[in-house]
Amino acid sequence: MSFYTKIQTEIKDKQLLICALEELKHRGEINEFTLSKKKESIEVDRDGDILNISKEKTGLFNMAGDNRIVSSFSKRLAQIYAYEAIKENLPFDFEITEETEIAGEIKILLKG
């Protein structure tokens, strides 16, 4: 038996959130996601498990769904969100020369 869980995140930027979801889709960690502009929510399909990401009045996004899935997925999404934020805000005099991921840890080598 599992429970419905709602997790408040520190994610604010919707565009970076969508980039992070695209990256997770590219890596094969999620099947697809559906964006609802009217409700300010995103439905994520992760191998048949459905997660909902919605924007609160505070401007932050929260995640809701099955407890087994939401807790682990929220950590992974936060990691990929931070990775996308680093890539997006990288100064022009730096470039990413190498990206590796070992056991869930992403390492980025910069050249400047």
N, CA and C of each residue as an Amber inpcrd file, in Angstrom:
protein
   336
   0.8390000  -1.1680000   0.0000000   0.0000000   0.0000000   0.0000000
   0.8910000   1.2410000   0.0000000   0.5860000   2.1620000  -0.8710000
   1.3690000   3.3910000  -0.9160000   0.4390000   4.5880000  -0.7470000
   1.0100000   5.6990000  -0.4300000   0.2410000   6.8850000  -0.1150000
   0.5050000   7.9820000  -1.1310000  -0.4770000   8.8670000  -1.2850000
  -0.3460000  10.0340000  -2.1360000   0.4770000  11.0710000  -1.3860000
   1.5070000  11.5760000  -2.0190000   2.4300000  12.5040000  -1.3710000
   2.5420000  13.7840000  -2.1790000   2.6870000  14.8850000  -1.4860000
   2.8970000  16.1820000  -2.1210000   4.1860000  16.7640000  -1.5620000
   5.1280000  17.1100000  -2.4380000   6.4310000  17.6280000  -2.0150000
   6.6110000  19.0410000  -2.5620000   6.9040000  19.9760000  -1.6780000
   7.1990000  21.3490000  -2.0680000   8.6570000  21.4220000  -2.5030000
   8.9120000  22.0220000  -3.6560000  10.2810000  22.1560000  -4.1480000
  10.7040000  23.6240000  -4.1110000  11.9590000  23.8630000  -4.4250000
  12.4860000  25.2230000  -4.5410000  12.5650000  25.6470000  -6.0070000
  11.9550000  24.8850000  -6.8850000  12.0070000  25.1620000  -8.3210000
  11.0720000  26.3230000  -8.6380000  11.6150000  27.3560000  -9.3110000
  10.8380000  28.5470000  -9.6460000  10.6880000  28.7430000 -11.1500000
  11.7470000  28.4940000 -11.8950000  11.8030000  28.8190000 -13.3160000
  11.1610000  27.7120000 -14.1500000  10.0380000  28.0410000 -14.7690000
   9.2920000  27.0530000 -15.5540000  10.0870000  26.6040000 -16.7790000
  10.7930000  27.5280000 -17.4190000  11.5590000  27.1850000 -18.6190000
  12.6770000  26.1930000 -18.2920000  13.3820000  26.4030000 -17.1860000
  14.4270000  25.4580000 -16.7770000  13.8260000  24.1210000 -16.3580000
  12.6370000  24.1550000 -15.7610000  11.9430000  22.9180000 -15.3960000
  11.6240000  22.1020000 -16.6380000  11.1520000  22.7670000 -17.6800000
  10.8430000  22.0700000 -18.9350000  12.1220000  21.5310000 -19.5650000
  13.2140000  22.2950000 -19.5170000  14.5050000  21.8120000 -20.0260000
  14.9680000  20.5820000 -19.2540000  14.7790000  20.5940000 -17.9360000
  15.1640000  19.4450000 -17.1090000  14.3260000  18.2190000 -17.4620000
  13.0320000  18.4120000 -17.6930000  12.1700000  17.2910000 -18.0860000
  12.5550000  16.7600000 -19.4630000  12.9280000  17.6550000 -20.3770000
  13.3980000  17.2240000 -21.7010000  14.6690000  16.3900000 -21.5710000
  15.5670000  16.8140000 -20.6910000  16.8150000  16.0720000 -20.4660000
  16.5190000  14.6900000 -19.8800000  15.5910000  14.6150000 -18.9310000
  15.2080000  13.3190000 -18.3580000  14.5620000  12.4240000 -19.4130000
  13.7970000  13.0180000 -20.3020000  13.1810000  12.2500000 -21.3930000
  14.2560000  11.7440000 -22.3480000  15.2280000  12.6010000 -22.6370000
  16.3380000  12.2220000 -23.5170000  17.1570000  11.0790000 -22.9180000
  17.3280000  11.0900000 -21.6000000  18.0860000  10.0390000 -20.9090000
  17.2630000   8.7730000 -20.6980000  15.9650000   8.8140000 -21.0120000
  15.1080000   7.6410000 -20.8820000  14.5610000   7.4140000 -19.4850000
  14.6350000   8.4170000 -18.6270000  14.1550000   8.2670000 -17.2540000
  12.6630000   8.5380000 -17.1180000  12.0830000   9.2550000 -18.0780000
  10.6350000   9.4310000 -18.1370000  10.1870000   9.1410000 -19.5580000
   8.9260000   8.7420000 -19.7100000   8.4040000   8.4510000 -21.0430000
   7.9830000   9.7190000 -21.7580000   7.1520000  10.5170000 -21.0890000
   6.6800000  11.7620000 -21.6810000   6.1480000  12.6740000 -20.5880000
   5.9110000  13.9270000 -20.9730000   5.2660000  14.8620000 -20.0660000
   4.3290000  15.7440000 -20.8660000   3.2310000  16.1410000 -20.2130000
   2.2090000  16.9530000 -20.8520000   2.0820000  18.2620000 -20.0860000
   2.2070000  19.3530000 -20.8180000   2.1640000  20.6860000 -20.2250000
   0.7560000  21.2600000 -20.3560000   0.1800000  21.7160000 -19.2580000
  -1.1300000  22.3630000 -19.2530000  -0.9290000  23.8220000 -18.8670000
  -0.9830000  24.7030000 -19.8570000  -0.7270000  26.1210000 -19.5960000
  -1.8540000  26.7600000 -18.7910000  -3.0690000  26.2890000 -19.0090000
  -4.2170000  26.8750000 -18.3210000  -4.1630000  26.6150000 -16.8150000
  -3.7720000  25.4070000 -16.4340000  -3.7230000  25.0390000 -15.0200000
  -2.3510000  25.2760000 -14.3930000  -1.3620000  25.6820000 -15.1840000
   0.0170000  25.8290000 -14.6950000   0.5050000  24.5300000 -14.0670000
   0.2890000  23.4270000 -14.7860000   0.7170000  22.1300000 -14.2660000
   1.3380000  21.2920000 -15.3760000   2.0910000  20.2940000 -14.9530000
   2.7490000  19.3700000 -15.8730000   2.4850000  17.9630000 -15.3640000
   2.0400000  17.0970000 -16.2660000   1.8200000  15.6940000 -15.9170000
   2.9660000  14.8790000 -16.5060000   3.6480000  14.1250000 -15.6580000
   4.8210000  13.3560000 -16.0630000   4.4930000  11.8710000 -16.0080000
   4.7960000  11.1570000 -17.0990000   4.6070000   9.7060000 -17.1530000
   5.9730000   9.0530000 -16.9990000   6.1270000   8.3310000 -15.9140000
   7.3890000   7.6420000 -15.6370000   7.1070000   6.1450000 -15.5940000
   7.1940000   5.5080000 -16.7400000   6.9340000   4.0710000 -16.8730000
   5.5710000   3.6790000 -16.3140000   4.5460000   4.4560000 -16.6230000
   3.1920000   4.1540000 -16.1730000   2.8040000   4.8290000 -14.8790000
   3.7610000   5.2980000 -14.1190000   3.4730000   6.0440000 -12.8910000
   3.3070000   7.5160000 -13.2550000   2.1880000   8.0970000 -12.8510000
   1.8850000   9.4780000 -13.1990000   2.2070000  10.3890000 -12.0160000
   2.9690000  11.4450000 -12.3010000   3.3110000  12.4700000 -11.3130000
   2.7570000  13.7980000 -11.8000000   2.3250000  14.6300000 -10.8910000
   1.8240000  15.9540000 -11.2400000   2.7330000  17.0130000 -10.6380000
   3.1430000  17.9470000 -11.4750000   3.9500000  19.0800000 -11.0260000
   3.0950000  20.3180000 -11.2550000   2.8310000  21.0730000 -10.2010000
   1.9680000  22.2420000 -10.3330000   2.5980000  23.4470000  -9.6420000
   2.2050000  24.6240000 -10.1280000   2.7380000  25.8690000  -9.5840000
   1.8180000  26.3680000  -8.4730000   2.4130000  26.7060000  -7.3470000
   1.6680000  27.2260000  -6.2000000   1.5460000  28.7480000  -6.3110000
   0.7650000  29.3330000  -5.4390000   0.5980000  30.7880000  -5.4130000
   1.9010000  31.5010000  -5.0700000   2.7930000  30.8120000  -4.3770000
   4.0840000  31.3940000  -3.9980000   5.0420000  31.4990000  -5.1830000
   4.7060000  30.8390000  -6.2960000   5.5740000  30.8400000  -7.4650000
   6.4710000  29.6270000  -7.5480000   6.4700000  28.8080000  -6.5060000
   7.2690000  27.5820000  -6.4930000   6.4360000  26.4190000  -7.0200000
   7.1220000  25.4200000  -7.5410000   6.4430000  24.2300000  -8.0470000
   6.4490000  23.1450000  -6.9780000   5.3720000  22.3500000  -6.9350000
   5.3620000  21.1850000  -6.0630000   5.0200000  19.9480000  -6.8780000
   5.3730000  18.7970000  -6.3450000   5.1480000  17.5240000  -7.0270000
   4.2200000  16.6790000  -6.1850000   3.3390000  15.9460000  -6.8700000
   2.3850000  15.0990000  -6.1640000   2.2420000  13.7790000  -6.9060000
   2.0090000  12.7260000  -6.1420000   1.8210000  11.4020000  -6.7150000
   2.1030000  10.3230000  -5.6920000   2.3480000   9.1310000  -6.1860000
   2.6330000   7.9730000  -5.3410000   3.9170000   8.2080000  -4.5470000
   3.8730000   7.9340000  -3.2640000   4.9980000   8.1790000  -2.3580000
   6.2850000   7.5050000  -2.8180000   6.1860000   6.2770000  -3.3100000
   7.3820000   5.5400000  -3.7320000   8.1070000   6.2440000  -4.8750000
   7.3460000   6.8830000  -5.7430000   7.9120000   7.4910000  -6.9440000
   8.3070000   8.9480000  -6.7050000   7.4510000   9.7050000  -6.0430000
   7.6520000  11.1480000  -5.9060000   8.9350000  11.4960000  -5.1620000
   9.2190000  10.8050000  -4.0810000  10.3980000  11.1710000  -3.2860000
  11.6960000  10.9770000  -4.0600000  11.8420000   9.8620000  -4.7550000
  13.0710000   9.6360000  -5.5230000  13.1220000  10.5190000  -6.7650000
  11.9760000  10.7180000  -7.4220000  11.9550000  11.5340000  -8.6310000
  12.2190000  13.0030000  -8.3150000  11.7550000  13.4920000  -7.1740000
  11.9810000  14.8990000  -6.8240000  13.4680000  15.1860000  -6.6420000
  14.1990000  14.2410000  -6.0740000  15.6480000  14.4100000  -5.9060000
  16.3550000  14.4210000  -7.2580000  15.9550000  13.5080000  -8.1340000
  16.5740000  13.4360000  -9.4610000  16.2270000  14.6720000 -10.2910000
  14.9840000  15.1310000 -10.2180000  14.5750000  16.3220000 -10.9550000
  15.3350000  17.5470000 -10.4550000  15.5270000  17.6670000  -9.1560000
  16.2870000  18.7930000  -8.6000000  17.7310000  18.7640000  -9.0910000
  18.3070000  17.5740000  -9.2020000  19.6790000  17.4370000  -9.6900000
  19.7780000  17.8740000 -11.1560000  18.8630000  17.4070000 -11.9830000
  18.8880000  17.7650000 -13.4070000  18.5260000  19.2390000 -13.5910000
  17.6350000  19.7680000 -12.7740000  17.2810000  21.1880000 -12.8150000
  18.5150000  22.0480000 -12.5230000  19.2870000  21.6740000 -11.5140000
  20.5160000  22.4050000 -11.1850000  21.5280000  22.3050000 -12.3210000
  21.6270000  21.1400000 -12.9280000  22.5210000  20.9180000 -14.0660000
  22.1370000  21.8320000 -15.2320000  20.8420000  21.9130000 -15.5330000
  20.3700000  22.7820000 -16.6160000  20.5910000  24.2540000 -16.2760000
  20.4320000  24.6280000 -15.0030000  20.6590000  26.0110000 -14.5840000
  22.1260000  26.3940000 -14.7570000  23.0240000  25.4670000 -14.4450000
  24.4560000  25.7230000 -14.6400000  24.7560000  25.9210000 -16.1180000
  24.2260000  25.0450000 -16.9600000  24.4570000  25.1740000 -18.4030000
  23.8820000  26.4780000 -18.9470000  22.7090000  26.8660000 -18.4700000
  22.0350000  28.0720000 -18.9480000  22.7710000  29.3430000 -18.5280000
  23.3210000  29.3620000 -17.3240000  23.9370000  30.5670000 -16.7700000
  25.4590000  30.5760000 -16.8580000  26.0160000  29.7240000 -17.6770000
  27.4610000  29.6510000 -17.8350000  27.9740000  30.9110000 -18.5390000
  28.9970000  31.5740000 -17.9960000  29.5520000  32.7600000 -18.6620000
  30.0800000  32.4120000 -20.0590000  30.1180000  33.4170000 -20.9290000
  30.5230000  33.1860000 -22.3140000  31.9700000  32.7270000 -22.4590000
  32.8350000  33.0640000 -21.5000000  34.2370000  32.6730000 -21.6170000
  34.5010000  31.2570000 -21.1030000  33.4610000  30.5300000 -20.7270000
  33.5840000  29.1250000 -20.3310000  32.7670000  28.2580000 -21.2740000
  33.2240000  27.0380000 -21.4440000  32.4510000  26.0630000 -22.2100000
  32.5950000  24.6960000 -21.5490000  31.5890000  23.8690000 -21.7340000
  31.6110000  22.5200000 -21.1670000  32.4000000  21.6300000 -22.1160000
  33.4940000  21.0500000 -21.6180000  34.3030000  20.1760000 -22.4680000
  33.9680000  18.7100000 -22.2620000  33.5220000  18.3620000 -21.0610000
  33.2220000  16.9590000 -20.7880000  32.1210000  16.8550000 -19.7410000
  31.1640000  15.9650000 -19.9990000  30.0960000  15.6790000 -19.0410000
  30.0850000  14.1790000 -18.7950000  30.1330000  13.7810000 -17.5350000
  30.0430000  12.3620000 -17.2020000  29.0800000  12.1910000 -16.0380000
  28.4430000  11.0310000 -16.0100000  27.5590000  10.6990000 -14.9010000
  27.8880000   9.2970000 -14.4360000  28.2800000   9.2050000 -13.1850000
  28.6310000   7.9150000 -12.5900000  27.8300000   7.7700000 -11.3060000
  27.0410000   6.7180000 -11.2320000  26.2320000   6.3970000 -10.0430000
  25.3690000   7.5730000  -9.6000000  24.7580000   8.2630000 -10.5630000
  23.8610000   9.3630000 -10.2370000  24.5390000  10.6800000  -9.9330000
  25.8570000  10.7350000 -10.0380000  26.6020000  11.9580000  -9.7750000
  27.0790000  12.5270000 -11.1050000  26.6720000  13.7560000 -11.4060000
  27.0310000  14.3980000 -12.6680000  28.2860000  15.2300000 -12.4530000
  29.2820000  15.0120000 -13.3050000  30.5150000  15.7950000 -13.2530000
  30.6460000  16.5520000 -14.5670000  30.9570000  17.8390000 -14.4530000
  31.1010000  18.7070000 -15.6160000  32.5080000  19.2790000 -15.5940000
  33.2240000  19.1510000 -16.7040000  34.5520000  19.7370000 -16.8380000
  34.4220000  20.9750000 -17.7190000  34.8380000  22.1150000 -17.1760000
  34.7270000  23.3810000 -17.8890000  36.0720000  23.7950000 -18.4550000
  36.0240000  24.4880000 -19.5870000  37.2250000  25.0450000 -20.2050000
  37.0020000  26.5450000 -20.3050000  37.9820000  27.3120000 -19.8350000
  37.7960000  28.7560000 -19.8350000  38.9850000  29.5040000 -20.3240000
